């Protein structure tokens, strides 16, 4: 109960820092899954047309995680515990985001990752809707993330199709 009261009464920028830490921490956990595969497995895969160079992913994901954190923070700042269901949806899709990295890169299973990323895409769409109902501007901040995951579905499908055994 004390934590609940202190989070609600915390300075808004402190809550933003928490959201940034959670989102960037999810990115760090995802990079843990990708690190070894990016060195030895990923370079050997046949890549679909339009695959960006590897150096693009870090800056893009960092920007997306920052936008995601700001989006969730804006909803939280406006509604506090009234936003709990929408923020739980946000955290669920964030967990699915991390899981995709574990499946695709950690387990090296592009086919299973393809099924999972479609679920992630749907979860992001649901998150967009939930945030839009509460605070449209916050939903718009998630749009680049949803579009990037749409592109990632294309890439994931291509990796799976080109590298099936």
CNS distance restraints for C-alpha pairs under 8 A (distance, minus, plus):
assign (resid   1 and name CA) (resid   5 and name CA) 6.34 0.50 0.50
assign (resid   2 and name CA) (resid   6 and name CA) 6.09 0.50 0.50
assign (resid   3 and name CA) (resid   7 and name CA) 6.04 0.50 0.50
assign (resid   4 and name CA) (resid   8 and name CA) 6.39 0.50 0.50
assign (resid   5 and name CA) (resid   9 and name CA) 6.17 0.50 0.50
assign (resid   6 and name CA) (resid  10 and name CA) 5.74 0.50 0.50
assign (resid   7 and name CA) (resid  15 and name CA) 7.26 0.50 0.50
assign (resid   8 and name CA) (resid  80 and name CA) 6.53 0.50 0.50
assign (resid  10 and name CA) (resid  14 and name CA) 6.50 0.50 0.50
assign (resid  10 and name CA) (resid  15 and name CA) 6.86 0.50 0.50
assign (resid  11 and name CA) (resid  15 and name CA) 6.85 0.50 0.50
assign (resid  12 and name CA) (resid  16 and name CA) 6.38 0.50 0.50
assign (resid  12 and name CA) (resid  77 and name CA) 6.68 0.50 0.50
assign (resid  13 and name CA) (resid  17 and name CA) 6.26 0.50 0.50
assign (resid  14 and name CA) (resid  18 and name CA) 6.42 0.50 0.50
assign (resid  15 and name CA) (resid  19 and name CA) 6.32 0.50 0.50
assign (resid  15 and name CA) (resid  73 and name CA) 7.02 0.50 0.50
assign (resid  16 and name CA) (resid  20 and name CA) 6.10 0.50 0.50
assign (resid  16 and name CA) (resid  69 and name CA) 7.20 0.50 0.50
assign (resid  16 and name CA) (resid  70 and name CA) 6.86 0.50 0.50
assign (resid  16 and name CA) (resid  73 and name CA) 5.64 0.50 0.50
assign (resid  17 and name CA) (resid  21 and name CA) 6.02 0.50 0.50
assign (resid  18 and name CA) (resid  22 and name CA) 6.16 0.50 0.50
assign (resid  19 and name CA) (resid  23 and name CA) 6.12 0.50 0.50
assign (resid  19 and name CA) (resid  69 and name CA) 5.05 0.50 0.50
assign (resid  19 and name CA) (resid  70 and name CA) 7.41 0.50 0.50
assign (resid  19 and name CA) (resid  72 and name CA) 7.25 0.50 0.50
assign (resid  19 and name CA) (resid  73 and name CA) 6.44 0.50 0.50
assign (resid  20 and name CA) (resid  24 and name CA) 5.84 0.50 0.50
assign (resid  20 and name CA) (resid  65 and name CA) 7.58 0.50 0.50
assign (resid  20 and name CA) (resid  66 and name CA) 6.30 0.50 0.50
assign (resid  20 and name CA) (resid  69 and name CA) 5.14 0.50 0.50
assign (resid  20 and name CA) (resid  70 and name CA) 7.48 0.50 0.50
assign (resid  21 and name CA) (resid  25 and name CA) 5.58 0.50 0.50
assign (resid  22 and name CA) (resid  26 and name CA) 6.13 0.50 0.50
assign (resid  22 and name CA) (resid  69 and name CA) 7.88 0.50 0.50
assign (resid  23 and name CA) (resid  27 and name CA) 6.41 0.50 0.50
assign (resid  23 and name CA) (resid  65 and name CA) 5.47 0.50 0.50
assign (resid  23 and name CA) (resid  66 and name CA) 7.15 0.50 0.50
assign (resid  23 and name CA) (resid  68 and name CA) 7.19 0.50 0.50
assign (resid  23 and name CA) (resid  69 and name CA) 5.98 0.50 0.50
assign (resid  23 and name CA) (resid  94 and name CA) 7.64 0.50 0.50
assign (resid  24 and name CA) (resid  28 and name CA) 6.17 0.50 0.50
assign (resid  24 and name CA) (resid  62 and name CA) 7.15 0.50 0.50
assign (resid  24 and name CA) (resid  65 and name CA) 5.98 0.50 0.50
assign (resid  24 and name CA) (resid  66 and name CA) 7.30 0.50 0.50
assign (resid  25 and name CA) (resid  29 and name CA) 6.15 0.50 0.50
assign (resid  26 and name CA) (resid  30 and name CA) 6.14 0.50 0.50
assign (resid  26 and name CA) (resid  94 and name CA) 7.28 0.50 0.50
assign (resid  26 and name CA) (resid  95 and name CA) 7.75 0.50 0.50
assign (resid  26 and name CA) (resid  98 and name CA) 6.29 0.50 0.50
assign (resid  27 and name CA) (resid  31 and name CA) 6.18 0.50 0.50
assign (resid  27 and name CA) (resid  61 and name CA) 7.44 0.50 0.50
assign (resid  27 and name CA) (resid  62 and name CA) 7.47 0.50 0.50
assign (resid  27 and name CA) (resid  65 and name CA) 7.24 0.50 0.50
assign (resid  27 and name CA) (resid  98 and name CA) 7.32 0.50 0.50
assign (resid  28 and name CA) (resid  32 and name CA) 6.32 0.50 0.50
assign (resid  29 and name CA) (resid  33 and name CA) 6.79 0.50 0.50
assign (resid  29 and name CA) (resid  98 and name CA) 6.91 0.50 0.50
assign (resid  30 and name CA) (resid  34 and name CA) 6.46 0.50 0.50
assign (resid  30 and name CA) (resid  98 and name CA) 5.19 0.50 0.50
assign (resid  30 and name CA) (resid  99 and name CA) 7.84 0.50 0.50
assign (resid  30 and name CA) (resid 101 and name CA) 5.47 0.50 0.50
assign (resid  30 and name CA) (resid 102 and name CA) 6.92 0.50 0.50
assign (resid  31 and name CA) (resid  35 and name CA) 5.80 0.50 0.50
assign (resid  31 and name CA) (resid 101 and name CA) 7.72 0.50 0.50
assign (resid  33 and name CA) (resid  37 and name CA) 7.73 0.50 0.50
assign (resid  33 and name CA) (resid 101 and name CA) 6.05 0.50 0.50
assign (resid  33 and name CA) (resid 102 and name CA) 5.31 0.50 0.50
assign (resid  33 and name CA) (resid 105 and name CA) 6.03 0.50 0.50
assign (resid  33 and name CA) (resid 106 and name CA) 4.84 0.50 0.50
assign (resid  34 and name CA) (resid  38 and name CA) 5.82 0.50 0.50
assign (resid  34 and name CA) (resid 101 and name CA) 6.52 0.50 0.50
assign (resid  34 and name CA) (resid 102 and name CA) 7.47 0.50 0.50
assign (resid  34 and name CA) (resid 105 and name CA) 5.08 0.50 0.50
assign (resid  34 and name CA) (resid 106 and name CA) 6.22 0.50 0.50
assign (resid  35 and name CA) (resid  39 and name CA) 6.76 0.50 0.50
assign (resid  36 and name CA) (resid  40 and name CA) 6.46 0.50 0.50
assign (resid  36 and name CA) (resid  41 and name CA) 7.80 0.50 0.50
assign (resid  37 and name CA) (resid  41 and name CA) 4.77 0.50 0.50
assign (resid  37 and name CA) (resid  42 and name CA) 5.73 0.50 0.50
assign (resid  37 and name CA) (resid 105 and name CA) 5.71 0.50 0.50
assign (resid  37 and name CA) (resid 106 and name CA) 6.98 0.50 0.50
assign (resid  37 and name CA) (resid 108 and name CA) 7.86 0.50 0.50
assign (resid  38 and name CA) (resid  42 and name CA) 4.96 0.50 0.50
assign (resid  38 and name CA) (resid  43 and name CA) 6.67 0.50 0.50
assign (resid  38 and name CA) (resid 105 and name CA) 7.68 0.50 0.50
assign (resid  39 and name CA) (resid  43 and name CA) 6.87 0.50 0.50
assign (resid  40 and name CA) (resid  44 and name CA) 7.22 0.50 0.50
assign (resid  41 and name CA) (resid  45 and name CA) 6.87 0.50 0.50
assign (resid  42 and name CA) (resid 105 and name CA) 8.00 0.50 0.50
assign (resid  45 and name CA) (resid 159 and name CA) 7.25 0.50 0.50
assign (resid  45 and name CA) (resid 163 and name CA) 6.58 0.50 0.50
assign (resid  46 and name CA) (resid 159 and name CA) 6.73 0.50 0.50
assign (resid  46 and name CA) (resid 162 and name CA) 5.99 0.50 0.50
assign (resid  46 and name CA) (resid 163 and name CA) 6.28 0.50 0.50
assign (resid  47 and name CA) (resid  51 and name CA) 6.43 0.50 0.50
assign (resid  47 and name CA) (resid 155 and name CA) 7.99 0.50 0.50
assign (resid  47 and name CA) (resid 158 and name CA) 6.92 0.50 0.50
assign (resid  47 and name CA) (resid 159 and name CA) 5.92 0.50 0.50
assign (resid  47 and name CA) (resid 162 and name CA) 7.20 0.50 0.50
assign (resid  48 and name CA) (resid 155 and name CA) 6.35 0.50 0.50
assign (resid  48 and name CA) (resid 158 and name CA) 5.01 0.50 0.50
assign (resid  48 and name CA) (resid 159 and name CA) 6.33 0.50 0.50
assign (resid  48 and name CA) (resid 162 and name CA) 7.37 0.50 0.50
assign (resid  51 and name CA) (resid 155 and name CA) 6.81 0.50 0.50
assign (resid  52 and name CA) (resid  56 and name CA) 6.51 0.50 0.50
assign (resid  52 and name CA) (resid  57 and name CA) 7.96 0.50 0.50
assign (resid  53 and name CA) (resid  57 and name CA) 7.86 0.50 0.50
assign (resid  55 and name CA) (resid  59 and name CA) 7.69 0.50 0.50
assign (resid  56 and name CA) (resid  60 and name CA) 6.23 0.50 0.50
assign (resid  57 and name CA) (resid  61 and name CA) 5.91 0.50 0.50
assign (resid  58 and name CA) (resid  62 and name CA) 6.07 0.50 0.50
assign (resid  59 and name CA) (resid  63 and name CA) 6.20 0.50 0.50
assign (resid  60 and name CA) (resid  64 and name CA) 6.17 0.50 0.50
assign (resid  61 and name CA) (resid  65 and name CA) 6.00 0.50 0.50
assign (resid  62 and name CA) (resid  66 and name CA) 6.27 0.50 0.50
assign (resid  63 and name CA) (resid  67 and name CA) 6.26 0.50 0.50
assign (resid  64 and name CA) (resid  68 and name CA) 6.05 0.50 0.50
assign (resid  64 and name CA) (resid 144 and name CA) 7.12 0.50 0.50
assign (resid  64 and name CA) (resid 145 and name CA) 5.77 0.50 0.50
assign (resid  65 and name CA) (resid  69 and name CA) 6.11 0.50 0.50
assign (resid  66 and name CA) (resid  70 and name CA) 6.24 0.50 0.50
assign (resid  67 and name CA) (resid  71 and name CA) 6.06 0.50 0.50
assign (resid  67 and name CA) (resid 141 and name CA) 5.82 0.50 0.50
assign (resid  67 and name CA) (resid 142 and name CA) 6.78 0.50 0.50
assign (resid  68 and name CA) (resid  72 and name CA) 6.27 0.50 0.50
assign (resid  68 and name CA) (resid 141 and name CA) 6.76 0.50 0.50
assign (resid  68 and name CA) (resid 142 and name CA) 5.90 0.50 0.50
assign (resid  68 and name CA) (resid 145 and name CA) 7.67 0.50 0.50
assign (resid  69 and name CA) (resid  73 and name CA) 6.01 0.50 0.50
assign (resid  70 and name CA) (resid  74 and name CA) 6.05 0.50 0.50
assign (resid  70 and name CA) (resid 138 and name CA) 7.68 0.50 0.50
assign (resid  70 and name CA) (resid 141 and name CA) 7.77 0.50 0.50
assign (resid  71 and name CA) (resid  75 and name CA) 6.56 0.50 0.50
assign (resid  71 and name CA) (resid 137 and name CA) 7.89 0.50 0.50
assign (resid  71 and name CA) (resid 138 and name CA) 4.45 0.50 0.50
assign (resid  71 and name CA) (resid 139 and name CA) 6.81 0.50 0.50
assign (resid  71 and name CA) (resid 141 and name CA) 5.76 0.50 0.50
assign (resid  71 and name CA) (resid 142 and name CA) 6.74 0.50 0.50
assign (resid  72 and name CA) (resid  76 and name CA) 6.15 0.50 0.50
assign (resid  72 and name CA) (resid  87 and name CA) 6.60 0.50 0.50
assign (resid  72 and name CA) (resid  90 and name CA) 7.25 0.50 0.50
assign (resid  72 and name CA) (resid 138 and name CA) 7.01 0.50 0.50
assign (resid  73 and name CA) (resid  77 and name CA) 5.82 0.50 0.50
assign (resid  74 and name CA) (resid  78 and name CA) 6.21 0.50 0.50
assign (resid  74 and name CA) (resid 135 and name CA) 7.91 0.50 0.50
assign (resid  74 and name CA) (resid 138 and name CA) 6.24 0.50 0.50
assign (resid  75 and name CA) (resid  79 and name CA) 6.14 0.50 0.50
assign (resid  75 and name CA) (resid  80 and name CA) 7.59 0.50 0.50
assign (resid  75 and name CA) (resid  83 and name CA) 6.56 0.50 0.50
assign (resid  75 and name CA) (resid  87 and name CA) 7.89 0.50 0.50
assign (resid  75 and name CA) (resid 131 and name CA) 6.97 0.50 0.50
assign (resid  75 and name CA) (resid 134 and name CA) 7.02 0.50 0.50
assign (resid  75 and name CA) (resid 135 and name CA) 6.37 0.50 0.50
assign (resid  75 and name CA) (resid 138 and name CA) 6.60 0.50 0.50
assign (resid  76 and name CA) (resid  80 and name CA) 4.68 0.50 0.50
assign (resid  76 and name CA) (resid  81 and name CA) 7.39 0.50 0.50
assign (resid  76 and name CA) (resid  83 and name CA) 5.99 0.50 0.50
assign (resid  76 and name CA) (resid  84 and name CA) 7.95 0.50 0.50
assign (resid  76 and name CA) (resid  87 and name CA) 7.52 0.50 0.50
assign (resid  79 and name CA) (resid  83 and name CA) 5.26 0.50 0.50
assign (resid  80 and name CA) (resid  84 and name CA) 7.28 0.50 0.50
assign (resid  83 and name CA) (resid  87 and name CA) 6.02 0.50 0.50
assign (resid  83 and name CA) (resid 134 and name CA) 7.94 0.50 0.50
assign (resid  84 and name CA) (resid  88 and name CA) 5.97 0.50 0.50
assign (resid  85 and name CA) (resid  89 and name CA) 6.36 0.50 0.50
assign (resid  86 and name CA) (resid  90 and name CA) 6.30 0.50 0.50
assign (resid  86 and name CA) (resid 127 and name CA) 6.83 0.50 0.50
assign (resid  86 and name CA) (resid 130 and name CA) 5.62 0.50 0.50
assign (resid  86 and name CA) (resid 131 and name CA) 6.47 0.50 0.50
assign (resid  87 and name CA) (resid  91 and name CA) 6.25 0.50 0.50
assign (resid  88 and name CA) (resid  92 and name CA) 6.10 0.50 0.50
assign (resid  89 and name CA) (resid  93 and name CA) 6.30 0.50 0.50
assign (resid  89 and name CA) (resid 123 and name CA) 7.52 0.50 0.50
assign (resid  89 and name CA) (resid 126 and name CA) 7.71 0.50 0.50
assign (resid  89 and name CA) (resid 127 and name CA) 5.85 0.50 0.50
assign (resid  90 and name CA) (resid  94 and name CA) 6.22 0.50 0.50
assign (resid  90 and name CA) (resid 124 and name CA) 7.72 0.50 0.50
assign (resid  90 and name CA) (resid 127 and name CA) 5.85 0.50 0.50
assign (resid  91 and name CA) (resid  95 and name CA) 6.14 0.50 0.50
assign (resid  92 and name CA) (resid  96 and name CA) 6.34 0.50 0.50
assign (resid  92 and name CA) (resid 123 and name CA) 7.70 0.50 0.50
assign (resid  93 and name CA) (resid  97 and name CA) 6.13 0.50 0.50
assign (resid  93 and name CA) (resid 120 and name CA) 6.05 0.50 0.50
assign (resid  93 and name CA) (resid 123 and name CA) 5.47 0.50 0.50
assign (resid  93 and name CA) (resid 124 and name CA) 6.04 0.50 0.50
assign (resid  93 and name CA) (resid 127 and name CA) 7.63 0.50 0.50
assign (resid  94 and name CA) (resid  98 and name CA) 6.50 0.50 0.50
assign (resid  95 and name CA) (resid  99 and name CA) 6.15 0.50 0.50
assign (resid  96 and name CA) (resid 100 and name CA) 6.19 0.50 0.50
assign (resid  96 and name CA) (resid 116 and name CA) 7.62 0.50 0.50
assign (resid  96 and name CA) (resid 117 and name CA) 7.88 0.50 0.50
assign (resid  96 and name CA) (resid 119 and name CA) 7.98 0.50 0.50
assign (resid  96 and name CA) (resid 120 and name CA) 5.70 0.50 0.50
assign (resid  97 and name CA) (resid 101 and name CA) 6.95 0.50 0.50
assign (resid  97 and name CA) (resid 117 and name CA) 7.82 0.50 0.50
assign (resid  97 and name CA) (resid 120 and name CA) 6.56 0.50 0.50
assign (resid  98 and name CA) (resid 102 and name CA) 6.55 0.50 0.50
assign (resid  99 and name CA) (resid 103 and name CA) 6.17 0.50 0.50
assign (resid 100 and name CA) (resid 104 and name CA) 5.91 0.50 0.50
assign (resid 100 and name CA) (resid 113 and name CA) 5.78 0.50 0.50
assign (resid 100 and name CA) (resid 116 and name CA) 6.38 0.50 0.50
assign (resid 100 and name CA) (resid 117 and name CA) 6.36 0.50 0.50
assign (resid 101 and name CA) (resid 105 and name CA) 5.43 0.50 0.50
assign (resid 101 and name CA) (resid 106 and name CA) 6.56 0.50 0.50
assign (resid 102 and name CA) (resid 106 and name CA) 4.37 0.50 0.50
assign (resid 102 and name CA) (resid 107 and name CA) 6.17 0.50 0.50
assign (resid 103 and name CA) (resid 107 and name CA) 4.86 0.50 0.50
assign (resid 103 and name CA) (resid 108 and name CA) 6.24 0.50 0.50
assign (resid 103 and name CA) (resid 109 and name CA) 5.88 0.50 0.50
assign (resid 103 and name CA) (resid 110 and name CA) 7.42 0.50 0.50
assign (resid 103 and name CA) (resid 112 and name CA) 7.02 0.50 0.50
assign (resid 103 and name CA) (resid 113 and name CA) 5.49 0.50 0.50
assign (resid 104 and name CA) (resid 108 and name CA) 4.84 0.50 0.50
assign (resid 104 and name CA) (resid 109 and name CA) 5.12 0.50 0.50
assign (resid 104 and name CA) (resid 110 and name CA) 5.14 0.50 0.50
assign (resid 104 and name CA) (resid 112 and name CA) 7.63 0.50 0.50
assign (resid 104 and name CA) (resid 113 and name CA) 5.19 0.50 0.50
assign (resid 105 and name CA) (resid 109 and name CA) 7.41 0.50 0.50
assign (resid 109 and name CA) (resid 113 and name CA) 6.10 0.50 0.50
assign (resid 110 and name CA) (resid 114 and name CA) 5.96 0.50 0.50
assign (resid 110 and name CA) (resid 156 and name CA) 6.48 0.50 0.50
assign (resid 110 and name CA) (resid 157 and name CA) 7.77 0.50 0.50
assign (resid 110 and name CA) (resid 159 and name CA) 6.76 0.50 0.50
assign (resid 110 and name CA) (resid 160 and name CA) 5.14 0.50 0.50
assign (resid 111 and name CA) (resid 115 and name CA) 6.73 0.50 0.50
assign (resid 111 and name CA) (resid 157 and name CA) 7.76 0.50 0.50
assign (resid 111 and name CA) (resid 160 and name CA) 5.63 0.50 0.50
assign (resid 112 and name CA) (resid 116 and name CA) 6.31 0.50 0.50
assign (resid 113 and name CA) (resid 117 and name CA) 5.94 0.50 0.50
assign (resid 113 and name CA) (resid 156 and name CA) 7.45 0.50 0.50
assign (resid 114 and name CA) (resid 118 and name CA) 6.43 0.50 0.50
assign (resid 114 and name CA) (resid 153 and name CA) 6.78 0.50 0.50
assign (resid 114 and name CA) (resid 156 and name CA) 5.86 0.50 0.50
assign (resid 114 and name CA) (resid 157 and name CA) 6.29 0.50 0.50
assign (resid 114 and name CA) (resid 160 and name CA) 7.75 0.50 0.50
assign (resid 115 and name CA) (resid 119 and name CA) 6.67 0.50 0.50
assign (resid 116 and name CA) (resid 120 and name CA) 6.22 0.50 0.50
assign (resid 117 and name CA) (resid 121 and name CA) 5.99 0.50 0.50
assign (resid 117 and name CA) (resid 149 and name CA) 7.71 0.50 0.50
assign (resid 117 and name CA) (resid 153 and name CA) 6.52 0.50 0.50
assign (resid 118 and name CA) (resid 122 and name CA) 6.30 0.50 0.50
assign (resid 118 and name CA) (resid 153 and name CA) 7.08 0.50 0.50
assign (resid 119 and name CA) (resid 123 and name CA) 6.15 0.50 0.50
assign (resid 120 and name CA) (resid 124 and name CA) 6.14 0.50 0.50
assign (resid 121 and name CA) (resid 125 and name CA) 6.25 0.50 0.50
assign (resid 121 and name CA) (resid 146 and name CA) 6.72 0.50 0.50
assign (resid 121 and name CA) (resid 149 and name CA) 6.47 0.50 0.50
assign (resid 121 and name CA) (resid 150 and name CA) 6.97 0.50 0.50
assign (resid 122 and name CA) (resid 126 and name CA) 6.18 0.50 0.50
assign (resid 123 and name CA) (resid 127 and name CA) 6.06 0.50 0.50
assign (resid 124 and name CA) (resid 128 and name CA) 6.02 0.50 0.50
assign (resid 124 and name CA) (resid 146 and name CA) 6.23 0.50 0.50
assign (resid 125 and name CA) (resid 129 and name CA) 6.27 0.50 0.50
assign (resid 125 and name CA) (resid 146 and name CA) 7.15 0.50 0.50
assign (resid 126 and name CA) (resid 130 and name CA) 6.17 0.50 0.50
assign (resid 127 and name CA) (resid 131 and name CA) 6.07 0.50 0.50
assign (resid 127 and name CA) (resid 139 and name CA) 7.87 0.50 0.50
assign (resid 128 and name CA) (resid 132 and name CA) 5.90 0.50 0.50
assign (resid 128 and name CA) (resid 139 and name CA) 4.96 0.50 0.50
assign (resid 128 and name CA) (resid 140 and name CA) 7.70 0.50 0.50
assign (resid 128 and name CA) (resid 142 and name CA) 6.53 0.50 0.50
assign (resid 128 and name CA) (resid 143 and name CA) 7.48 0.50 0.50
assign (resid 129 and name CA) (resid 133 and name CA) 6.24 0.50 0.50
assign (resid 129 and name CA) (resid 139 and name CA) 7.18 0.50 0.50
assign (resid 130 and name CA) (resid 134 and name CA) 6.67 0.50 0.50
assign (resid 131 and name CA) (resid 135 and name CA) 5.65 0.50 0.50
assign (resid 131 and name CA) (resid 136 and name CA) 6.46 0.50 0.50
assign (resid 131 and name CA) (resid 138 and name CA) 6.15 0.50 0.50
assign (resid 131 and name CA) (resid 139 and name CA) 5.08 0.50 0.50
assign (resid 132 and name CA) (resid 136 and name CA) 4.04 0.50 0.50
assign (resid 132 and name CA) (resid 137 and name CA) 7.24 0.50 0.50
assign (resid 132 and name CA) (resid 138 and name CA) 6.85 0.50 0.50
assign (resid 132 and name CA) (resid 139 and name CA) 4.92 0.50 0.50
assign (resid 132 and name CA) (resid 140 and name CA) 7.77 0.50 0.50
assign (resid 135 and name CA) (resid 139 and name CA) 6.83 0.50 0.50
assign (resid 136 and name CA) (resid 140 and name CA) 6.39 0.50 0.50
assign (resid 137 and name CA) (resid 141 and name CA) 6.58 0.50 0.50
assign (resid 138 and name CA) (resid 142 and name CA) 6.92 0.50 0.50
assign (resid 139 and name CA) (resid 143 and name CA) 6.73 0.50 0.50
assign (resid 140 and name CA) (resid 144 and name CA) 7.98 0.50 0.50
assign (resid 142 and name CA) (resid 146 and name CA) 6.39 0.50 0.50
assign (resid 143 and name CA) (resid 147 and name CA) 6.13 0.50 0.50
assign (resid 144 and name CA) (resid 148 and name CA) 6.03 0.50 0.50
assign (resid 145 and name CA) (resid 149 and name CA) 6.17 0.50 0.50
assign (resid 146 and name CA) (resid 150 and name CA) 6.15 0.50 0.50
assign (resid 147 and name CA) (resid 151 and name CA) 6.35 0.50 0.50
assign (resid 148 and name CA) (resid 152 and name CA) 6.09 0.50 0.50
assign (resid 149 and name CA) (resid 153 and name CA) 6.13 0.50 0.50
assign (resid 150 and name CA) (resid 154 and name CA) 6.78 0.50 0.50
assign (resid 151 and name CA) (resid 155 and name CA) 6.42 0.50 0.50
assign (resid 152 and name CA) (resid 156 and name CA) 5.86 0.50 0.50
assign (resid 153 and name CA) (resid 157 and name CA) 5.99 0.50 0.50
assign (resid 154 and name CA) (resid 158 and name CA) 6.17 0.50 0.50
assign (resid 155 and name CA) (resid 159 and name CA) 6.13 0.50 0.50
assign (resid 156 and name CA) (resid 160 and name CA) 6.13 0.50 0.50
assign (resid 157 and name CA) (resid 161 and name CA) 6.02 0.50 0.50
assign (resid 158 and name CA) (resid 162 and name CA) 5.89 0.50 0.50
assign (resid 159 and name CA) (resid 163 and name CA) 5.87 0.50 0.50
assign (resid 160 and name CA) (resid 164 and name CA) 5.88 0.50 0.50
